[in-house]
Amino acid sequence: MDIDISDILADVSRSQTHTTSSSHQYGSTDTDAFTDHQLLTRAWTSERCAPDLLPYPTDLMTRVMSRVQAQISRIEDLASGMGEDTYSYATNGVGKQGGTQNANLVLAILQTDLSRTQFLVRSLLRQRLAKITKYATYYLKQHLDSESKTSTILSTSEVAFLRHHQALLGELYDSSFLNAFPQGLRRLDDSSGGVPMIEGPDGSIAVIVRCLSEGTWSNERDVDDVRDLTQEEGASVVLSMRRGEIWVVRWRDVKKAVERGEIELL
């Protein structure tokens, strides 16, 4: 008699938990796979909903990609027959044919879980690259003005992509029409005359957010920071929310809170 589907799912879960806990790549401060999947889903949702580029989740992506590689290896071992000892269906009184069927089912479950994670990773990176491409000059200027600050927003690969993209775009513009302009009119980041040519994300766009902070959350400190630094953009309206409340607000008023994880985008 074949074992129940719940036994197979539990077997797969135990195998993943054992692999995660026994791997030295993650460290003692690592979160479990389920928590990281929730964090990845939240990062993906936030990136899709935010008009601005959010800080790159370096630690989370490192853990997720390590698990993806481990999952691929586990699937390859099982597909080639090396995973039979891991699941040991024969010791549970399952015949050869039943063991093969159960192994195929486990393989399908692992592949489905892998495809789900890969979709989230690809979609997250595509959303970020779309924003980087749309506001390339804006993010490149931020990176050049303050590398220590922007390094948390862009990953190393994204910085390389941004520089290469702008170099190719500059060569295209030069060969197409900029060479015909006077020398003083060839800059694409000119801000003379009070009209900057650099287009950035619109901070006044409305977003839907939910409060995650315990008790009552307020962005009063973000508003005070903007006043102290005399910035033109940033939180300008004091908000106060309780945990679980869902509001429609301007992006600039909650941007810092979203980056700190106090509020999530919906």
VEXSEMI-303155 format. One record per residue (C-alpha): residue number from 1; x, y, z; residue in three letters. Coordinates in steps of 0.1 Angstrom, whole numbers. Layout:
<martis>
<k=NUM	u=X	v=Y	w=Z	r=ala>
...
</martis>
This chain:
<martis>
<k=1	u=0	v=0	w=0	r=met>
<k=2	u=13	v=34	w=-9	r=asp>
<k=3	u=19	v=58	w=19	r=ile>
<k=4	u=-5	v=87	w=24	r=asp>
<k=5	u=1	v=121	w=7	r=ile>
<k=6	u=4	v=138	w=41	r=ser>
<k=7	u=33	v=115	w=49	r=asp>
<k=8	u=51	v=124	w=17	r=ile>
<k=9	u=46	v=162	w=24	r=leu>
<k=10	u=59	v=157	w=59	r=ala>
<k=11	u=89	v=138	w=46	r=asp>
<k=12	u=97	v=166	w=22	r=val>
<k=13	u=93	v=191	w=50	r=ser>
<k=14	u=116	v=172	w=73	r=arg>
<k=15	u=142	v=169	w=45	r=ser>
<k=16	u=142	v=206	w=39	r=gln>
<k=17	u=144	v=215	w=76	r=thr>
<k=18	u=173	v=191	w=80	r=his>
<k=19	u=191	v=206	w=50	r=thr>
<k=20	u=186	v=241	w=62	r=thr>
<k=21	u=196	v=235	w=98	r=ser>
<k=22	u=227	v=214	w=89	r=ser>
<k=23	u=240	v=238	w=63	r=ser>
<k=24	u=269	v=260	w=74	r=his>
<k=25	u=262	v=286	w=47	r=gln>
<k=26	u=234	v=304	w=65	r=tyr>
<k=27	u=249	v=309	w=100	r=gly>
<k=28	u=233	v=308	w=134	r=ser>
<k=29	u=213	v=341	w=129	r=thr>
<k=30	u=196	v=328	w=98	r=asp>
<k=31	u=158	v=326	w=96	r=thr>
<k=32	u=139	v=295	w=85	r=asp>
<k=33	u=128	v=289	w=49	r=ala>
<k=34	u=92	v=297	w=56	r=phe>
<k=35	u=100	v=331	w=71	r=thr>
<k=36	u=123	v=340	w=43	r=asp>
<k=37	u=96	v=331	w=17	r=his>
<k=38	u=73	v=355	w=35	r=gln>
<k=39	u=99	v=382	w=35	r=leu>
<k=40	u=106	v=376	w=-2	r=leu>
<k=41	u=69	v=378	w=-10	r=thr>
<k=42	u=67	v=410	w=9	r=arg>
<k=43	u=97	v=425	w=-8	r=ala>
<k=44	u=83	v=415	w=-42	r=trp>
<k=45	u=49	v=431	w=-34	r=thr>
<k=46	u=65	v=463	w=-20	r=ser>
<k=47	u=88	v=466	w=-51	r=glu>
<k=48	u=58	v=463	w=-74	r=arg>
<k=49	u=37	v=489	w=-55	r=cys>
<k=50	u=64	v=514	w=-47	r=ala>
<k=51	u=71	v=542	w=-73	r=pro>
<k=52	u=106	v=545	w=-60	r=asp>
<k=53	u=134	v=519	w=-58	r=leu>
<k=54	u=136	v=502	w=-24	r=leu>
<k=55	u=168	v=491	w=-7	r=pro>
<k=56	u=181	v=459	w=-21	r=tyr>
<k=57	u=175	v=430	w=4	r=pro>
<k=58	u=211	v=417	w=3	r=thr>
<k=59	u=210	v=393	w=32	r=asp>
<k=60	u=176	v=379	w=22	r=leu>
<k=61	u=186	v=374	w=-14	r=met>
<k=62	u=218	v=357	w=-3	r=thr>
<k=63	u=199	v=332	w=19	r=arg>
<k=64	u=172	v=326	w=-8	r=val>
<k=65	u=197	v=320	w=-36	r=met>
<k=66	u=216	v=296	w=-14	r=ser>
<k=67	u=185	v=276	w=-7	r=arg>
<k=68	u=176	v=277	w=-45	r=val>
<k=69	u=210	v=261	w=-53	r=gln>
<k=70	u=205	v=235	w=-25	r=ala>
<k=71	u=170	v=228	w=-39	r=gln>
<k=72	u=184	v=223	w=-74	r=ile>
<k=73	u=210	v=199	w=-62	r=ser>
<k=74	u=184	v=180	w=-42	r=arg>
<k=75	u=161	v=177	w=-73	r=ile>
<k=76	u=190	v=165	w=-95	r=glu>
<k=77	u=200	v=139	w=-69	r=asp>
<k=78	u=164	v=126	w=-66	r=leu>
<k=79	u=159	v=126	w=-104	r=ala>
<k=80	u=191	v=106	w=-110	r=ser>
<k=81	u=181	v=81	w=-83	r=gly>
<k=82	u=206	v=93	w=-57	r=met>
<k=83	u=178	v=106	w=-35	r=gly>
<k=84	u=162	v=72	w=-28	r=glu>
<k=85	u=183	v=67	w=3	r=asp>
<k=86	u=172	v=100	w=16	r=thr>
<k=87	u=135	v=92	w=15	r=tyr>
<k=88	u=139	v=54	w=19	r=ser>
<k=89	u=105	v=43	w=9	r=tyr>
<k=90	u=115	v=6	w=8	r=ala>
<k=91	u=120	v=6	w=46	r=thr>
<k=92	u=83	v=17	w=51	r=asn>
<k=93	u=70	v=-14	w=34	r=gly>
<k=94	u=65	v=3	w=0	r=val>
<k=95	u=71	v=-18	w=-32	r=gly>
<k=96	u=94	v=-8	w=-59	r=lys>
<k=97	u=66	v=5	w=-81	r=gln>
<k=98	u=50	v=24	w=-53	r=gly>
<k=99	u=84	v=38	w=-42	r=gly>
<k=100	u=90	v=51	w=-78	r=thr>
<k=101	u=56	v=68	w=-78	r=gln>
<k=102	u=61	v=84	w=-44	r=asn>
<k=103	u=96	v=96	w=-55	r=ala>
<k=104	u=81	v=112	w=-86	r=asn>
<k=105	u=55	v=129	w=-65	r=leu>
<k=106	u=82	v=142	w=-41	r=val>
<k=107	u=101	v=154	w=-72	r=leu>
<k=108	u=71	v=173	w=-85	r=ala>
<k=109	u=65	v=190	w=-51	r=ile>
<k=110	u=102	v=201	w=-49	r=leu>
<k=111	u=101	v=214	w=-85	r=gln>
<k=112	u=69	v=233	w=-78	r=thr>
<k=113	u=84	v=249	w=-47	r=asp>
<k=114	u=115	v=258	w=-67	r=leu>
<k=115	u=95	v=273	w=-95	r=ser>
<k=116	u=75	v=294	w=-71	r=arg>
<k=117	u=107	v=309	w=-55	r=thr>
<k=118	u=124	v=315	w=-89	r=gln>
<k=119	u=93	v=334	w=-101	r=phe>
<k=120	u=94	v=357	w=-71	r=leu>
<k=121	u=132	v=363	w=-75	r=val>
<k=122	u=129	v=370	w=-113	r=arg>
<k=123	u=99	v=393	w=-109	r=ser>
<k=124	u=115	v=412	w=-81	r=leu>
<k=125	u=147	v=418	w=-101	r=leu>
<k=126	u=127	v=427	w=-133	r=arg>
<k=127	u=107	v=453	w=-113	r=gln>
<k=128	u=140	v=468	w=-100	r=arg>
<k=129	u=156	v=469	w=-134	r=leu>
<k=130	u=126	v=485	w=-149	r=ala>
<k=131	u=128	v=514	w=-124	r=lys>
<k=132	u=166	v=517	w=-128	r=ile>
<k=133	u=162	v=519	w=-166	r=thr>
<k=134	u=133	v=544	w=-164	r=lys>
<k=135	u=152	v=567	w=-139	r=tyr>
<k=136	u=187	v=558	w=-148	r=ala>
<k=137	u=201	v=593	w=-147	r=thr>
<k=138	u=185	v=600	w=-114	r=tyr>
<k=139	u=198	v=569	w=-97	r=tyr>
<k=140	u=233	v=573	w=-112	r=leu>
<k=141	u=235	v=608	w=-98	r=lys>
<k=142	u=224	v=595	w=-64	r=gln>
<k=143	u=251	v=569	w=-66	r=his>
<k=144	u=278	v=594	w=-76	r=leu>
<k=145	u=267	v=619	w=-50	r=asp>
<k=146	u=267	v=595	w=-21	r=ser>
<k=147	u=279	v=560	w=-27	r=glu>
<k=148	u=277	v=550	w=10	r=ser>
<k=149	u=240	v=558	w=10	r=lys>
<k=150	u=231	v=544	w=-24	r=thr>
<k=151	u=251	v=512	w=-19	r=ser>
<k=152	u=222	v=500	w=3	r=thr>
<k=153	u=197	v=507	w=-24	r=ile>
<k=154	u=215	v=492	w=-54	r=leu>
<k=155	u=233	v=459	w=-54	r=ser>
<k=156	u=268	v=456	w=-70	r=thr>
<k=157	u=253	v=440	w=-101	r=ser>
<k=158	u=227	v=467	w=-104	r=glu>
<k=159	u=254	v=494	w=-102	r=val>
<k=160	u=273	v=477	w=-130	r=ala>
<k=161	u=241	v=475	w=-150	r=phe>
<k=162	u=233	v=511	w=-144	r=leu>
<k=163	u=267	v=524	w=-155	r=arg>
<k=164	u=268	v=502	w=-186	r=his>
<k=165	u=233	v=512	w=-195	r=his>
<k=166	u=241	v=549	w=-192	r=gln>
<k=167	u=273	v=546	w=-212	r=ala>
<k=168	u=255	v=529	w=-241	r=leu>
<k=169	u=227	v=554	w=-239	r=leu>
<k=170	u=251	v=583	w=-239	r=gly>
<k=171	u=269	v=569	w=-270	r=glu>
<k=172	u=236	v=565	w=-288	r=leu>
<k=173	u=225	v=601	w=-281	r=tyr>
<k=174	u=259	v=615	w=-290	r=asp>
<k=175	u=259	v=597	w=-324	r=ser>
<k=176	u=223	v=605	w=-331	r=ser>
<k=177	u=218	v=642	w=-323	r=phe>
<k=178	u=239	v=656	w=-294	r=leu>
<k=179	u=270	v=661	w=-316	r=asn>
<k=180	u=250	v=687	w=-336	r=ala>
<k=181	u=243	v=708	w=-305	r=phe>
<k=182	u=266	v=734	w=-290	r=pro>
<k=183	u=290	v=721	w=-264	r=gln>
<k=184	u=271	v=738	w=-236	r=gly>
<k=185	u=238	v=721	w=-245	r=leu>
<k=186	u=250	v=685	w=-246	r=arg>
<k=187	u=246	v=676	w=-210	r=arg>
<k=188	u=217	v=653	w=-201	r=leu>
<k=189	u=218	v=663	w=-164	r=asp>
<k=190	u=217	v=701	w=-168	r=asp>
<k=191	u=198	v=719	w=-140	r=ser>
<k=192	u=205	v=755	w=-150	r=ser>
<k=193	u=176	v=779	w=-154	r=gly>
<k=194	u=157	v=763	w=-125	r=gly>
<k=195	u=144	v=735	w=-146	r=val>
<k=196	u=163	v=702	w=-139	r=pro>
<k=197	u=165	v=677	w=-167	r=met>
<k=198	u=168	v=647	w=-144	r=ile>
<k=199	u=134	v=630	w=-138	r=glu>
<k=200	u=129	v=611	w=-106	r=gly>
<k=201	u=101	v=590	w=-91	r=pro>
<k=202	u=70	v=609	w=-81	r=asp>
<k=203	u=67	v=610	w=-44	r=gly>
<k=204	u=31	v=623	w=-44	r=ser>
<k=205	u=17	v=590	w=-59	r=ile>
<k=206	u=-9	v=574	w=-36	r=ala>
<k=207	u=0	v=540	w=-22	r=val>
<k=208	u=-19	v=515	w=0	r=ile>
<k=209	u=-1	v=506	w=32	r=val>
<k=210	u=-7	v=485	w=63	r=arg>
<k=211	u=9	v=492	w=97	r=cys>
<k=212	u=31	v=465	w=111	r=leu>
<k=213	u=44	v=483	w=142	r=ser>
<k=214	u=32	v=473	w=176	r=glu>
<k=215	u=10	v=499	w=193	r=gly>
<k=216	u=8	v=532	w=175	r=thr>
<k=217	u=31	v=542	w=146	r=trp>
<k=218	u=39	v=578	w=136	r=ser>
<k=219	u=61	v=594	w=110	r=asn>
<k=220	u=67	v=625	w=131	r=glu>
<k=221	u=105	v=620	w=132	r=arg>
<k=222	u=106	v=617	w=94	r=asp>
<k=223	u=88	v=650	w=91	r=val>
<k=224	u=112	v=666	w=116	r=asp>
<k=225	u=142	v=653	w=97	r=asp>
<k=226	u=130	v=669	w=65	r=val>
<k=227	u=125	v=702	w=83	r=arg>
<k=228	u=159	v=701	w=99	r=asp>
<k=229	u=177	v=692	w=67	r=leu>
<k=230	u=155	v=717	w=46	r=thr>
<k=231	u=149	v=690	w=20	r=gln>
<k=232	u=124	v=697	w=-8	r=glu>
<k=233	u=112	v=661	w=-9	r=glu>
<k=234	u=102	v=639	w=20	r=gly>
<k=235	u=75	v=634	w=46	r=ala>
<k=236	u=55	v=666	w=50	r=ser>
<k=237	u=23	v=654	w=67	r=val>
<k=238	u=24	v=638	w=102	r=val>
<k=239	u=6	v=604	w=102	r=leu>
<k=240	u=-4	v=581	w=130	r=ser>
<k=241	u=-16	v=545	w=125	r=met>
<k=242	u=-23	v=515	w=147	r=arg>
<k=243	u=-12	v=480	w=140	r=arg>
<k=244	u=-32	v=464	w=112	r=gly>
<k=245	u=-48	v=496	w=99	r=glu>
<k=246	u=-48	v=500	w=61	r=ile>
<k=247	u=-45	v=536	w=47	r=trp>
<k=248	u=-42	v=553	w=14	r=val>
<k=249	u=-13	v=578	w=17	r=val>
<k=250	u=13	v=597	w=-3	r=arg>
<k=251	u=44	v=577	w=-10	r=trp>
<k=252	u=68	v=604	w=3	r=arg>
<k=253	u=51	v=603	w=37	r=asp>
<k=254	u=57	v=566	w=43	r=val>
<k=255	u=88	v=559	w=23	r=lys>
<k=256	u=112	v=558	w=52	r=lys>
<k=257	u=88	v=537	w=73	r=ala>
<k=258	u=85	v=511	w=45	r=val>
<k=259	u=123	v=509	w=42	r=glu>
<k=260	u=125	v=503	w=80	r=arg>
<k=261	u=99	v=476	w=78	r=gly>
<k=262	u=74	v=494	w=100	r=glu>
<k=263	u=48	v=496	w=72	r=ile>
<k=264	u=42	v=473	w=43	r=glu>
<k=265	u=28	v=481	w=8	r=leu>
<k=266	u=-3	v=463	w=-5	r=leu>
</martis>
